[in-house]
Amino acid sequence: ESNTKRLLLGKALVAQGAAAAAQIELRKALDGKVPEAEVLPDMVRALLLAGEAARVVGEYGNTQLPDAQAQAELKTLVATALLSTARPDEARSTLDEALKAKPDHAGALVLKARITAAAGQFDDALKQLGAVLATTPGHEGAGLLKAQVLLHGKRDADGALAAYRDVVKAQPRSAAARTELAQLLLERQLVAEARAELAELQKFAARRPETLLLQAQLALAEKNHDQVRELTDKLLALSPNHVPTLMLAASSAFQAGQFAQAQALLARVLKADPQHGVARLALAQVQLRSAQPDQAIETLKPLSEQAQADATVLNTLGEAYLRVGDVKRSEATYQRALKAAPQDARGQTGLALAQLARGEAGAAMAGLEATAQRDASAVAD
């Protein structure tokens, strides 16, 4: 009886996102001779929550369970771990094992649709998800992925909102659905509706990191920088290198004029993920605001050297070159930016300022006047 209680406690801890505590209880349940088929799927979920995908593959990749449902669940989770470690072919073959054990296993079918969507086959993925939802109405994973495919694949924000609301209607205690719905509402500047979703989340998932992060995002939208700092400090104490939290804290610090703090936070992002282009660009922009154009140039090098460099990156680099007095490089960089985005007012204005710095006042003023007439913003003015 005590071992069964440990199993139930372990399952509850997994549901709450308490990965480390869940592993302890589930390990004790295994040691107490609770059958592997009852324990291992939740043990693997706990390991995935803790970010230990490689360990999942190493310890459970070849495990076979006698129960068809448990076997399908375990193989689906192992396939998830393989995908997260960039082993898609092995993930597909493991997923085939899951569907061989239980052809109608919804979780395996949803993961199959995720692989389809990752290949850019969004319509096919939506058809696969529609089939899952037809046989398993209200399935959380299928509904969430449908919303994500609509939002990021099909660029259909209205459809995604409707899909998220369908999940919430069927699964009112789905923390993931309420969180993602609230984030999309925030992106669409529907702050009151996002706050209503947060209020619902706090009724049953107040301590989850995702809930605290959403609360911090709402605080930022309302320019409550003190609350953002308080919440992100709590989150970073739990997970010091969590990139979304670091980015949110940096954005708040920047908006509050705390440029040194913003720089320190963005530097931590790049230490954790050197390929994070948004953080690199943001750091360069903070460095420009802090009168550090030389550092901004160095920060932007990895991005500016790409063949298809983004216009925003090039415009920022052009401004940095202009501030250090390298007019020739500034002009050349602004010209590259205009090739990437010919109608961009910032690039046109920057090029005109570089021409002005080189003494070509006539061409510069003509360029500024043309941009001011064509562009509704106040950039050229």
LUMNU-311864 format. One record per residue (C-alpha): residue in three letters; x, y, z. Coordinates in nm, 3 decimals, padded with zeros to 5 digits. Each point is the difference from the previous one (the first is absolute). Last residue first. Layout:
 rest    east   north      up
  ALA       X       Y       Z
...
REM end
This chain:
 rest    east   north      up
  ASP  01.179  06.403 -04.004
  ALA  00.152 -00.316 -00.152
  VAL -00.118 -00.219  00.288
  ALA -00.333  00.177  00.068
  SER -00.213 -00.281 -00.140
  ALA -00.234  00.037 -00.299
  ASP  00.269 -00.078 -00.257
  ARG -00.010  00.123 -00.360
  GLN  00.029  00.374  00.057
  ALA  00.257 -00.038  00.277
  THR  00.202 -00.246 -00.210
  ALA  00.014  00.237 -00.296
  GLU  00.098  00.293  00.224
  LEU  00.274 -00.206  00.170
  GLY  00.144 -00.115 -00.332
  ALA  00.002  00.352 -00.142
  MET  00.166  00.126  00.318
  ALA  00.275 -00.263 -00.025
  ALA  00.061  00.053 -00.370
  GLY  00.043  00.374  00.054
  ALA  00.208 -00.031  00.317
  GLU  00.262 -00.234 -00.147
  GLY  00.265  00.082  00.261
  ARG  00.084 -00.354  00.109
  ALA -00.203  00.046  00.320
  LEU -00.298  00.102 -00.217
  GLN  00.039 -00.316 -00.207
  ALA  00.002 -00.206  00.319
  LEU -00.312  00.186  00.116
  ALA -00.173 -00.076 -00.332
  LEU  00.090 -00.368  00.030
  GLY -00.144 -00.005  00.352
  THR -00.323  00.160 -00.119
  GLN -00.046 -00.252 -00.279
  GLY  00.078 -00.289  00.236
  ARG -00.240  00.128  00.265
  ALA -00.273  00.063 -00.258
  ASP  00.002 -00.359 -00.125
  GLN -00.133 -00.010 -00.357
  PRO  00.293 -00.194 -00.150
  ALA  00.017 -00.267  00.275
  ALA  00.290 -00.243 -00.061
  LYS  00.159  00.218 -00.269
  LEU -00.062  00.298  00.227
  ALA  00.194 -00.167  00.283
  ARG  00.296 -00.065 -00.231
  GLN  00.001  00.371 -00.091
  TYR -00.009  00.085  00.371
  THR  00.308 -00.216  00.047
  ALA  00.189  00.167 -00.285
  GLU -00.084  00.346  00.140
  SER  00.115 -00.094  00.349
  ARG  00.316 -00.162 -00.132
  LYS  00.098  00.322 -00.179
  VAL -00.107  00.224  00.290
  ASP  00.221 -00.166  00.259
  GLY -00.042  00.278  00.257
  VAL -00.060 -00.221  00.303
  ARG -00.365  00.111  00.006
  LEU -00.045 -00.068 -00.372
  TYR  00.131 -00.355  00.041
  ALA -00.252 -00.061  00.279
  GLU -00.286  00.143 -00.209
  GLY  00.088 -00.231 -00.289
  LEU  00.012 -00.294  00.243
  THR -00.350  00.078  00.123
  ASN -00.125  00.033 -00.358
  LEU  00.171 -00.327 -00.091
  VAL -00.162 -00.192  00.285
  THR -00.341  00.149 -00.079
  ALA  00.043 -00.090 -00.367
  ASP  00.064 -00.367  00.082
  ALA  00.317 -00.159 -00.136
  GLN -00.048 -00.241 -00.290
  ALA  00.367 -00.084 -00.064
  GLN  00.078 -00.005  00.373
  GLU  00.292  00.222  00.100
  SER -00.234  00.253  00.162
  LEU -00.127 -00.253  00.253
  PRO  00.336 -00.127  00.127
  LYS  00.140  00.356 -00.004
  LEU -00.283  00.162  00.197
  THR  00.163 -00.017  00.344
  GLU  00.329  00.135 -00.132
  ILE -00.172  00.301 -00.158
  ALA -00.204  00.060  00.317
  GLN  00.320 -00.003  00.207
  ASP  00.146  00.279 -00.213
  PRO -00.331  00.191  00.020
  GLN  00.006  00.017  00.381
  ALA -00.195  00.320  00.074
  SER -00.246 -00.181  00.231
  ARG -00.285  00.024 -00.251
  LEU  00.231 -00.160 -00.256
  GLN  00.085 -00.277  00.247
  VAL -00.370 -00.058  00.060
  GLN -00.053 -00.039 -00.376
  ALA  00.293 -00.242 -00.021
  LEU -00.144 -00.207  00.285
  ALA -00.340 -00.009 -00.172
  LEU  00.158 -00.127 -00.323
  ARG  00.183 -00.276  00.185
  ALA -00.309 -00.092  00.201
  VAL -00.210 -00.028 -00.318
  GLY  00.269 -00.209 -00.170
  HIS  00.029 -00.267  00.269
  GLN  00.288 -00.204 -00.146
  PRO  00.224  00.043  00.308
  ASP -00.265 -00.169  00.219
  ALA  00.086 -00.019  00.372
  LYS  00.279  00.257 -00.024
  LEU -00.213  00.202 -00.239
  VAL -00.286  00.008  00.250
  ARG  00.236  00.096  00.282
  ALA  00.132  00.291 -00.210
  LEU -00.361  00.109 -00.047
  LEU -00.047  00.015  00.377
  ALA  00.318  00.201  00.058
  GLN -00.084  00.243 -00.280
  ALA -00.352  00.057  00.135
  GLN  00.139  00.070  00.348
  ALA  00.246  00.255 -00.143
  PHE -00.280  00.157 -00.204
  GLN -00.241  00.062  00.284
  GLY -00.215  00.245 -00.199
  ALA -00.326 -00.158  00.119
  GLN -00.071 -00.126 -00.352
  PHE  00.345 -00.164 -00.010
  ALA -00.045 -00.162  00.342
  SER -00.340 -00.137 -00.105
  SER  00.139 -00.143 -00.322
  ALA  00.292 -00.155  00.188
  ALA -00.232 -00.167  00.253
  LEU -00.210 -00.142 -00.283
  MET  00.308 -00.126 -00.184
  LEU  00.138 -00.162  00.316
  THR -00.335 -00.168  00.067
  PRO -00.023 -00.131 -00.357
  VAL  00.363 -00.126  00.021
  HIS -00.020 -00.205  00.320
  ASN  00.365  00.005  00.108
  PRO -00.046  00.058  00.374
  SER -00.289 -00.248  00.042
  LEU -00.159  00.011  00.346
  ALA  00.170  00.322  00.113
  LEU -00.064  00.130 -00.351
  LEU -00.373 -00.044  00.051
  LYS -00.005  00.186  00.330
  ASP  00.210  00.285 -00.141
  THR -00.235  00.007 -00.301
  LEU -00.296  00.055  00.230
  GLU  00.150  00.282  00.208
  ARG  00.152  00.176 -00.305
  VAL -00.328 -00.017 -00.191
  GLN -00.182  00.134  00.306
  ASP  00.234  00.300  00.018
  HIS -00.033  00.054 -00.375
  ASN -00.377  00.047  00.003
  LYS -00.016  00.120 -00.359
  GLU -00.349 -00.151 -00.051
  ALA  00.129 -00.227 -00.277
  LEU  00.298 -00.075  00.225
  ALA -00.230 -00.105  00.284
  LEU -00.188 -00.223 -00.242
  GLN  00.324 -00.169 -00.101
  ALA  00.093 -00.042  00.368
  GLN -00.333 -00.170  00.072
  LEU  00.061 -00.226 -00.300
  LEU  00.341 -00.091  00.142
  LEU -00.154 -00.073  00.340
  THR -00.257 -00.227 -00.164
  GLU  00.266 -00.182 -00.203
  PRO  00.207 -00.048  00.316
  ARG -00.292 -00.189  00.161
  ARG -00.088  00.139  00.340
  ALA -00.347  00.131 -00.081
  ALA -00.112 -00.311 -00.188
  PHE -00.358 -00.065  00.117
  LYS -00.172  00.334  00.067
  GLN  00.295  00.196 -00.137
  LEU -00.074 -00.128 -00.346
  GLU -00.351  00.147  00.006
  ALA  00.135  00.342  00.100
  LEU  00.264 -00.024 -00.272
  GLU -00.272 -00.064 -00.258
  ALA -00.184  00.314  00.117
  ARG  00.327  00.194 -00.024
  ALA  00.032 -00.104 -00.363
  GLU -00.353  00.123 -00.069
  ALA  00.080  00.338  00.157
  VAL  00.329  00.026 -00.192
  LEU -00.140 -00.053 -00.347
  GLN  00.313  00.149 -00.158
  ARG  00.005 -00.262 -00.279
  GLU  00.329 -00.134  00.136
  LEU -00.162 -00.003  00.344
  LEU -00.290 -00.211 -00.129
  LEU  00.254 -00.241 -00.148
  GLN  00.175 -00.026  00.335
  ALA -00.331 -00.056  00.179
  LEU -00.092 -00.283 -00.237
  GLU  00.344 -00.157  00.048
  THR -00.039  00.009  00.379
  ARG -00.362 -00.119  00.000
  ALA  00.083 -00.289 -00.231
  ALA  00.312 -00.104  00.193
  ALA -00.173  00.018  00.339
  SER -00.281 -00.225 -00.119
  ARG -00.243  00.016  00.293
  PRO -00.303  00.095 -00.212
  GLN  00.059 -00.296 -00.235
  ALA -00.284 -00.012 -00.253
  LYS -00.074  00.374  00.006
  VAL  00.369  00.083  00.038
  VAL  00.085 -00.218 -00.301
  ASP -00.272  00.162 -00.212
  ARG  00.124  00.343  00.110
  TYR  00.349 -00.088 -00.124
  ALA -00.145 -00.104 -00.337
  ALA -00.204  00.322 -00.031
  LEU  00.307  00.211  00.077
  ALA  00.202 -00.199 -00.255
  GLY -00.263  00.057 -00.268
  ASP  00.010  00.374  00.068
  ALA  00.381 -00.002 -00.007
  ASP  00.018 -00.175 -00.338
  ARG  00.366  00.022 -00.098
  LYS -00.033 -00.349 -00.155
  GLY  00.310 -00.146  00.161
  HIS  00.051  00.207  00.315
  LEU -00.357  00.068  00.108
  LEU -00.192 -00.279 -00.171
  VAL  00.269 -00.253  00.082
  GLN  00.009  00.114  00.364
  ALA -00.380 -00.016  00.035
  LYS -00.011 -00.350 -00.148
  LEU  00.286 -00.101  00.229
  LEU -00.195  00.113  00.304
  GLY -00.317 -00.179 -00.110
  ALA  00.183 -00.325 -00.070
  GLY  00.185  00.010  00.332
  GLU -00.315  00.079  00.202
  HIS -00.231 -00.260 -00.155
  GLY -00.344  00.165  00.014
  PRO -00.167 -00.255 -00.225
  THR  00.198 -00.326 -00.040
  THR -00.121 -00.159 -00.326
  ALA -00.073  00.324 -00.186
  LEU  00.282  00.182  00.183
  VAL  00.251 -00.257 -00.124
  ALA -00.128  00.025 -00.358
  GLY  00.016  00.380  00.012
  LEU  00.358 -00.027  00.120
  GLN  00.096 -00.204 -00.305
  LYS -00.180  00.246 -00.228
  LEU  00.177  00.292  00.169
  ALA  00.336 -00.171 -00.053
  ASP -00.078 -00.053 -00.368
  ASP -00.085  00.370 -00.038
  PHE  00.319  00.101  00.179
  GLN  00.247 -00.206 -00.203
  GLY  00.300  00.216  00.097
  ALA  00.213 -00.298  00.108
  ALA -00.049  00.105  00.364
  ALA -00.376 -00.029 -00.063
  THR  00.035 -00.366 -00.098
  ILE  00.217 -00.069  00.306
  ARG -00.267  00.164  00.218
  ALA -00.268 -00.210 -00.171
  LYS  00.191 -00.315  00.095
  LEU  00.023  00.134  00.355
  VAL -00.379  00.039  00.001
  LEU -00.044 -00.355 -00.128
  ALA  00.228 -00.132  00.274
  GLY -00.195  00.186  00.268
  ALA -00.333 -00.117 -00.139
  HIS  00.085 -00.371  00.009
  ASP -00.229 -00.143 -00.271
  PRO  00.251 -00.250 -00.139
  LYS  00.097 -00.135  00.346
  ALA  00.315 -00.215  00.017
  LYS  00.079  00.055 -00.368
  LEU -00.069  00.370  00.051
  ALA  00.265  00.022  00.270
  GLU  00.250 -00.202 -00.203
  ASP -00.058  00.233 -00.298
  LEU  00.076  00.291  00.233
  THR  00.335 -00.160  00.075
  SER  00.071 -00.017 -00.376
  ARG -00.097  00.365 -00.041
  ALA  00.212  00.115  00.296
  GLU  00.299 -00.192 -00.133
  ASP -00.030  00.194 -00.326
  PRO -00.050  00.330  00.183
  ARG  00.313 -00.013  00.219
  ALA  00.044  00.367  00.089
  THR  00.015 -00.047  00.380
  SER -00.352  00.140  00.046
  LEU -00.131 -00.242 -00.260
  LEU  00.158 -00.294  00.182
  ALA -00.162  00.107  00.327
  THR -00.342  00.018 -00.165
  ALA  00.057 -00.345 -00.150
  VAL  00.078 -00.125  00.352
  LEU -00.329  00.150  00.118
  THR -00.193 -00.169 -00.281
  LYS  00.176 -00.329  00.074
  LEU -00.102  00.018  00.367
  GLU -00.361  00.087 -00.076
  ALA -00.036 -00.277 -00.259
  GLN  00.158 -00.255  00.235
  ALA -00.225  00.112  00.288
  GLN -00.311 -00.044 -00.216
  ALA  00.116 -00.337 -00.136
  ASP  00.094 -00.146  00.342
  PRO  00.303 -00.231 -00.022
  LEU  00.257  00.282  00.011
  GLN  00.314  00.014 -00.216
  THR  00.299  00.218  00.094
  ASN  00.248  00.071 -00.280
  GLY  00.001  00.380  00.021
  TYR -00.053 -00.001  00.377
  GLU  00.336  00.078  00.158
  GLY  00.194  00.164 -00.283
  VAL -00.295  00.164 -00.174
  VAL -00.143  00.138  00.323
  ARG  00.347  00.110  00.112
  ALA  00.043  00.199 -00.321
  ALA -00.337  00.166  00.057
  GLU  00.092  00.123  00.348
  GLY -00.169  00.341 -00.011
  ALA -00.154 -00.037  00.347
  LEU -00.349 -00.021 -00.150
  LEU  00.132 -00.276 -00.228
  LEU  00.123 -00.191  00.305
  ALA -00.337  00.036  00.170
  ARG -00.181 -00.123 -00.312
  VAL  00.238 -00.297 -00.010
  MET -00.089 -00.091  00.359
  ASP -00.368  00.043 -00.087
  PRO  00.025 -00.252 -00.284
  LEU  00.217 -00.227  00.219
  VAL -00.232 -00.047  00.298
  GLU -00.306 -00.209 -00.087
  ALA  00.169 -00.212 -00.268
  GLU  00.299 -00.042  00.232
  PRO -00.216 -00.193  00.250
  VAL  00.012  00.133  00.361
  LYS  00.276 -00.205  00.160
  GLY  00.077  00.233  00.292
  ASP  00.320  00.112 -00.174
  LEU -00.218  00.114 -00.288
  ALA -00.219  00.202  00.238
  LYS  00.312  00.147  00.160
  ARG  00.122  00.110 -00.344
  LEU -00.341  00.156 -00.066
  GLU  00.018  00.200  00.323
  ILE  00.353  00.132 -00.065
  GLN -00.071  00.073 -00.367
  ALA -00.309  00.202  00.092
  ALA  00.200  00.217  00.241
  ALA  00.247  00.088 -00.277
  ALA -00.266  00.068 -00.265
  ALA -00.239  00.222  00.193
  GLY -00.207  00.100 -00.306
  GLN -00.332 -00.022  00.186
  ALA -00.117 -00.294 -00.214
  VAL  00.332 -00.174  00.068
  LEU -00.054  00.056  00.372
  ALA -00.345 -00.158 -00.021
  LYS  00.140 -00.307 -00.178
  GLY  00.271 -00.036  00.265
  LEU -00.260  00.028  00.277
  LEU -00.209 -00.273 -00.164
  LEU  00.305 -00.225 -00.029
  ARG  00.105  00.072  00.358
  LYS -00.352 -00.085  00.117
  THR  00.020 -00.329 -00.188
  ASN  00.328 -00.069  00.178
  SER -00.162  00.068  00.338
  GLU -00.282 -00.246 -00.084
REM end
